[in-house]
Amino acid sequence: MDEMQQSSQSLVVREKKLPLPIKLVVGAVAGVIGTSCIFPIDMVKTRLQASTNTYSSPIDCFRKILATEGGPRALYRGLAANLIGVTPEKAIKLAANEVFREALENPDGSIALHNEILAGAGAGTCQVIATNPMEITKIRMQMQALLPIAERQTLLQVVQSLGIRGMYTGSLATLSRDVPFSLLFFPGYANLKKFTEDRNGKNSILSLLFSGGAAGAIAAGAVTPSDVIKTRLQVAGGMQKYGNVQNALFRIIKEEGFSALYKGIIPRMVVVGPLFAITLLSFEMQKSYMIKNGLL
């Protein structure tokens, strides 16, 4: 029993000493894997949130994309832009959370709930540096098929037309989504992970998938109104139409009703739940592999 406790304490110490560059690399790889797996669902979510009455349901949206936009390949339009952004975004998000948690935890490795929330909020704030450019280019690419052929742009043309300043259009809306999401997600994941561990303090693959998926889906559902506003501001012409976050909020409610703020909530939860289930599983397994094989 004493040997088991010493082994567990040793593992905690080693995890705390993961170098920041390793955290960043592991987070980046995990993000690419997770995003690639769920991108078609994200395409449907974006279309539902950006449109007013084009689609009657997620299934209707999915069918119309396949039927009118070139088949399955259309579901991956914008993936390249997303992966370019996901690499630094997930690297920053996951690494920053670990860095903040390590700074705020107690000497015995435990951490109070309020410090878990602070660490998550810090990670969410840091990630917006990479998230906003990724999100706006992804959304613009996902909406290309709805434009007249003469107006459609390549990824490079979208980036050039936006410019550096334009890449941060809607950044306040992105902050209002990502900070609350992270302060809900990371404490939720950590506590679900602890709740589902076995008597030896170990987590199975299923428990990690469940913890990441449940925490991600719940947090995503909670911040859906911010995601809807962000999407409306970041589509082409969005800033001209809505102006800012406050105007967008009031105008959406006035013209479409309060329920419009939750448009796409099911696809969003279906996207984000599996995304973070796969991403966090990949993150944990890479860390575990490196520790067990003495690569750190």
C-alpha positions in Angstrom: 0.0 0.0 0.0 2.8 2.4 0.9 4.6 1.5 -2.4 1.4 2.4 -4.3 1.1 5.8 -2.6 4.8 6.6 -3.2 4.3 5.6 -6.9 1.3 7.8 -7.2 3.1 10.8 -5.6 6.0 10.2 -7.9 3.8 10.3 -10.9 2.2 13.6 -9.8 5.6 15.2 -9.5 6.7 14.0 -12.9 3.5 15.3 -14.5 4.0 18.7 -12.9 7.5 18.9 -14.5 6.3 18.4 -18.0 8.2 21.1 -20.0 6.0 23.8 -21.5 7.2 23.0 -25.1 6.1 19.4 -24.6 2.7 20.6 -23.3 2.3 22.7 -26.4 3.2 19.9 -28.8 0.9 17.4 -27.1 -1.9 19.9 -27.1 -1.5 20.7 -30.8 -1.5 17.0 -31.9 -4.5 16.3 -29.7 -6.4 19.2 -31.2 -5.6 18.2 -34.8 -6.9 14.6 -34.1 -10.1 15.7 -32.4 -11.0 18.4 -34.9 -10.4 16.2 -38.0 -12.8 13.6 -36.5 -15.8 15.9 -35.9 -15.5 18.6 -38.6 -18.5 17.6 -40.7 -20.8 18.1 -37.7 -19.2 21.5 -37.1 -20.0 22.4 -40.7 -23.7 21.7 -40.1 -23.6 23.7 -36.8 -22.1 26.8 -38.5 -24.6 26.7 -41.3 -27.5 26.5 -38.8 -26.3 29.4 -36.7 -25.4 31.6 -39.7 -28.7 31.2 -41.5 -32.2 32.4 -40.6 -34.6 29.9 -42.2 -32.5 28.1 -44.9 -32.6 24.7 -43.1 -35.4 23.1 -41.1 -33.2 20.9 -39.0 -29.6 19.6 -38.6 -30.5 16.5 -40.8 -32.0 18.8 -43.5 -28.9 20.9 -43.5 -26.7 17.8 -43.7 -28.7 16.4 -46.7 -28.7 19.7 -48.6 -25.0 20.1 -48.2 -24.4 16.6 -49.6 -27.0 17.0 -52.4 -26.1 20.5 -53.7 -22.5 21.3 -52.8 -20.5 18.4 -54.2 -21.0 15.4 -51.9 -19.0 14.4 -48.8 -16.0 16.7 -49.7 -18.3 19.7 -49.0 -18.5 18.7 -45.4 -14.8 19.3 -45.0 -14.7 22.8 -46.6 -12.6 25.0 -44.4 -10.8 22.1 -42.6 -7.4 23.4 -43.8 -8.0 26.8 -42.3 -9.3 25.2 -39.1 -6.4 22.9 -38.7 -3.9 25.8 -39.2 -5.7 27.6 -36.4 -6.4 24.5 -34.2 -2.7 23.7 -33.9 -1.8 26.8 -31.9 -5.3 27.2 -30.3 -5.4 23.8 -28.7 -1.7 23.9 -27.8 -2.3 27.2 -26.0 -5.6 26.2 -24.4 -4.5 22.8 -23.0 -0.9 23.9 -22.0 -2.1 27.1 -20.4 -4.7 25.3 -18.3 -2.0 23.0 -17.0 0.4 25.8 -16.3 -2.2 27.8 -14.4 -3.3 24.7 -12.5 0.2 23.9 -11.4 0.8 27.5 -10.3 -2.4 27.5 -8.2 -2.5 24.0 -6.7 -1.5 23.1 -3.2 1.8 21.5 -2.2 0.2 18.1 -2.1 -1.0 18.4 -5.6 -4.7 19.1 -4.8 -6.4 22.2 -6.1 -9.4 24.1 -4.8 -12.5 24.5 -7.1 -12.2 28.3 -7.3 -8.5 27.9 -8.5 -9.6 25.4 -11.1 -12.1 27.9 -12.4 -9.4 30.6 -12.4 -7.0 28.3 -14.3 -9.7 27.5 -16.9 -10.6 31.2 -17.3 -6.9 32.0 -17.8 -6.6 29.3 -20.5 -9.7 30.6 -22.3 -8.3 34.1 -22.3 -5.0 33.1 -23.7 -6.4 30.9 -26.5 -8.3 33.8 -28.1 -5.0 34.9 -29.7 -5.2 31.9 -31.9 -9.0 31.1 -31.8 -10.3 34.3 -33.4 -8.3 34.2 -36.7 -9.1 30.4 -36.9 -12.8 30.9 -36.3 -13.4 33.7 -38.7 -11.5 32.0 -41.6 -13.2 28.7 -40.9 -16.7 30.4 -40.9 -15.9 32.3 -44.1 -14.8 29.1 -45.9 -17.8 27.1 -44.7 -20.1 29.8 -46.1 -18.4 30.0 -49.6 -20.8 27.5 -51.2 -23.8 29.8 -50.5 -22.2 32.7 -52.5 -22.4 33.3 -56.2 -19.6 31.5 -58.0 -18.0 34.8 -59.0 -17.8 35.9 -55.4 -16.3 32.7 -53.9 -12.8 32.9 -52.5 -9.9 30.5 -51.7 -8.5 30.3 -48.2 -5.6 32.6 -49.2 -8.0 35.2 -50.7 -10.1 35.1 -47.5 -7.1 35.7 -45.4 -5.8 38.5 -47.7 -9.2 40.2 -47.7 -9.5 40.1 -43.9 -6.0 41.4 -43.1 -4.5 41.3 -39.6 -7.1 43.6 -38.1 -10.0 41.8 -39.8 -8.8 38.4 -38.4 -9.8 39.7 -35.0 -13.3 40.8 -36.0 -15.7 39.7 -33.3 -12.9 39.0 -30.8 -15.0 40.4 -27.9 -17.7 37.8 -28.8 -15.1 35.1 -29.0 -13.8 36.1 -25.5 -17.3 36.1 -24.1 -17.7 32.5 -25.4 -14.2 31.0 -24.7 -13.6 32.3 -21.2 -16.9 31.0 -19.8 -16.5 27.8 -21.7 -13.1 27.1 -20.3 -14.0 28.0 -16.7 -16.8 25.5 -16.9 -15.0 22.8 -19.0 -11.7 22.4 -17.2 -13.0 22.1 -13.7 -15.8 19.9 -15.0 -13.4 17.6 -16.8 -11.0 17.4 -13.8 -13.7 16.5 -11.4 -15.5 14.0 -13.7 -12.1 12.4 -14.3 -11.5 12.1 -10.6 -15.1 10.8 -10.0 -14.6 8.0 -12.7 -11.2 6.8 -11.7 -10.8 3.3 -10.2 -9.7 2.5 -6.7 -6.0 2.8 -7.7 -6.5 6.3 -9.0 -6.3 5.3 -12.7 -8.7 6.2 -15.5 -9.8 3.9 -18.3 -10.1 5.0 -21.9 -13.9 5.0 -21.5 -13.7 7.2 -18.4 -11.5 9.7 -20.1 -13.8 9.8 -23.1 -16.8 10.2 -20.9 -15.2 13.0 -18.8 -14.0 15.0 -21.7 -17.2 14.5 -23.7 -19.7 15.3 -20.9 -17.8 18.3 -19.7 -17.4 19.6 -23.3 -21.0 19.1 -24.2 -22.4 20.8 -21.0 -20.0 23.8 -21.3 -20.8 24.1 -25.1 -24.6 24.1 -24.5 -24.2 26.8 -21.7 -22.3 29.3 -24.0 -24.3 28.7 -27.2 -25.8 32.3 -27.2 -22.3 33.7 -27.3 -21.3 31.3 -30.1 -24.4 32.4 -32.1 -23.5 36.1 -31.7 -19.9 35.4 -32.6 -20.9 33.5 -35.8 -23.3 36.3 -36.9 -20.6 38.9 -36.4 -17.9 36.9 -38.2 -19.8 35.9 -41.4 -19.2 38.3 -44.3 -21.1 41.5 -43.7 -21.8 40.6 -40.1 -20.2 43.6 -38.5 -21.9 45.9 -40.9 -25.3 44.3 -40.1 -25.0 44.0 -36.3 -22.2 46.5 -35.3 -21.2 44.9 -32.0 -22.0 42.2 -29.5 -24.7 44.2 -27.7 -26.5 45.2 -30.8 -26.3 41.7 -32.2 -27.9 40.3 -29.0 -30.8 42.7 -29.0 -31.4 42.5 -32.8 -31.4 38.7 -32.9 -33.9 38.6 -30.0 -36.1 41.3 -31.6 -36.2 39.8 -35.1 -36.0 36.1 -34.4 -37.0 35.6 -30.8 -35.0 34.5 -27.7 -34.8 30.9 -29.0 -32.6 32.0 -31.9 -29.8 32.4 -29.4 -29.8 28.7 -29.0 -29.9 27.9 -32.7 -27.6 25.0 -33.4 -27.3 24.0 -29.7 -27.7 20.3 -30.4 -25.1 20.2 -33.3 -22.8 22.4 -31.1 -23.0 20.0 -28.2 -22.6 17.0 -30.6 -19.6 18.7 -32.1 -17.9 19.9 -28.9 -18.6 16.8 -26.8 -16.8 14.3 -29.0 -14.2 16.9 -29.9 -13.0 17.3 -26.4 -13.5 13.6 -25.6 -11.1 12.7 -28.4 -8.8 15.7 -27.8 -8.4 15.1 -24.1 -8.0 11.4 -24.5 -5.2 12.0 -27.0 -3.7 14.6 -24.7 -3.7 12.2 -21.7 -2.4 9.2 -23.6 0.5 11.2 -25.2 1.5 12.4 -21.7 1.2 8.9 -20.2 3.2 7.4 -23.0 6.0 10.0 -22.6 6.1 9.5 -18.9 6.1 5.7 -19.0 8.9 5.6 -21.6 11.1 8.2 -19.9 10.8 10.6 -22.8 10.6 13.7 -20.6 
